[in-house]
Amino acid sequence: MRQVFFKSVRDKAFRTLEKERTNSWTHFDNLTKEDLEALCSSTKLDIEDIQDALDLYEIPRIEKERGYVILFVRAPASRSENLHTQTLTLILTTNELISLSPKSSALILQVLQKNPPIPTSNRSKLLFYILLQIAQAFHKKIKGVQNDVLKTKANLEHVDAKDILALTKSEEILNQYQASLVPFRGVLERLSSGKVIKLSEDDADLLEDLLVAIRQSIETCAVSLKSIVSMRNSYQMIFNNSLNKTTKVLTCLAVIFMIPTLLAGLYGMNVKLPFAESPGAFLGILAVGVFLSLIAVVLFYWRKWI
């Protein structure tokens, strides 16, 4: 689905246009191959240069083709079972800004809702603002995952299977975020060099702030992942300790109940045994078995096995 937005210096909000014009912003949501072909027919772009915009797993990078600057970046996905980031392609041309998303992009919708005081004619500044929103979205998502990890860590002694699954999911999310943020940092560093896009002083400052934010997000991801690994090791130690205790108790119980079982088995044999003819033999054997079992209980308790 193609949408064209325009905002002049005097406009208070983005206006939706029927077709592209100079200094407009064109966005393709739920991008298809037909959309790419239509875009290439109206621009000097080659479909081979932008076909990776359809790739759901594309790695962030920056290219300059035929005078166009093409940025392949990743933004946090709003809802996904397996993929927690999504591809977003930004193309800076001499006449307009173009954004391509293979799925519905909540981030672009957020940019439109925030309505920054940036005219679409200032294409580079609008581009940097979108990149800033991506950085802030990552930071917000990472903080949310980090808080979930800390809550699980506070309940370390009462962990269950549900907590372990949540921790595994958090680890997968952070790994995907980190895999997107590291190459995204490379994209920003190349932009900050000024060789790809001519930067004003404000743009250079904004890119520097962006780089700081991305580095902090990467460090936060790394710290959270280390915390998850530490917690997983702690879980393993707790589970092993609990299993050892349970095994020890069951072994002690087996020994305790084995004593009367052994006596009963001996006196159940079809041979002559002491007290076989005595009317009080049953109670005596039972008493001896209970007495020996009590001795075993006291011994195990003294040795702190139970």
Long-range contacts (C-beta under 8 A, 24 or more apart in sequence): 1-28, 1-29, 1-30, 2-26, 2-27, 2-28, 2-35, 2-38, 3-27, 3-28, 3-29, 5-112, 5-120, 6-120, 7-118, 7-119, 7-120, 8-119, 8-120, 8-121, 9-119, 9-121, 11-119, 12-115, 13-115, 14-112, 14-115, 14-120, 20-96, 21-96, 22-95, 22-96, 23-95, 23-96, 23-119, 23-120, 23-121, 23-123, 24-96, 24-97, 24-120, 25-96, 25-97, 25-98, 25-99, 25-120, 25-123, 25-126, 26-96, 26-97, 26-98, 26-99, 27-98, 27-99, 27-100, 27-101, 27-105, 27-108, 28-98, 28-99, 28-100, 28-101, 29-101, 29-103, 29-104, 29-105, 29-108, 30-101, 30-102, 30-103, 30-104, 31-100, 31-101, 31-102, 35-100, 36-100, 39-98, 39-100, 43-68, 43-93, 44-68, 45-91, 50-89, 50-91, 50-100, 52-89, 53-87, 53-89, 53-100, 53-102, 54-102, 55-87, 55-102, 56-83, 56-86, 56-87, 56-102, 56-103, 57-83, 57-87, 58-87, 58-89, 59-183, 60-180, 60-183, 60-184, 60-186, 60-187, 61-183, 61-186, 61-187, 62-187, 62-190, 62-191, 62-196, 64-196, 67-93, 67-94, 68-92, 68-93, 69-196, 69-197, 71-127, 71-131, 71-187, 73-131, 73-134, 73-184, 73-187, 74-134, 74-180, 74-184, 75-105, 75-107, 75-134, 75-137, 75-138, 76-107, 76-134, 76-137, 76-138, 76-141, 76-177, 77-103, 78-106, 83-176, 84-172, 84-173, 84-176, 84-177, 85-176, 85-177, 85-180, 88-134, 90-127, 90-130, 90-131, 92-123, 92-124, 92-127, 92-197, 93-123, 96-120, 96-123, 97-123, 97-126, 97-127, 99-130, 107-133, 107-134, 107-137, 110-137, 124-197, 124-198, 124-199, 124-203, 125-202, 125-203, 127-197, 128-203, 128-206, 128-207, 128-210, 131-188, 131-210, 132-206, 132-209, 132-210, 132-213, 134-184, 135-210, 135-213, 135-214, 135-217, 136-213, 138-177, 138-180, 138-181, 138-214, 138-217, 139-213, 139-216, 139-217, 139-220, 141-173, 141-177, 142-174, 142-177, 142-217, 142-220, 142-221, 142-224, 143-220, 145-170, 145-173, 145-174, 145-177, 145-224, 146-220, 146-224, 149-224, 149-227, 149-228, 149-231, 152-231, 153-227, 153-231, 156-231, 156-234, 156-235, 156-238, 157-238, 159-235, 159-238, 164-235, 167-228, 167-231, 167-232, 170-224, 170-228, 171-225, 171-228, 174-221, 174-224, 174-225, 174-228, 175-225, 177-217, 177-221, 178-218, 178-221, 178-222, 178-225, 181-214, 181-217, 181-218, 181-221, 182-218, 184-214, 185-211, 185-214, 185-215, 185-218, 188-214, 248-305, 248-306, 249-305, 249-306, 252-296, 252-300, 252-305, 252-306, 253-306, 255-296, 255-300, 256-293, 256-296, 256-297, 256-300, 257-293, 259-289, 259-292, 259-293, 259-296, 260-286, 260-289, 260-290, 260-292, 260-293, 263-288, 263-289, 264-289
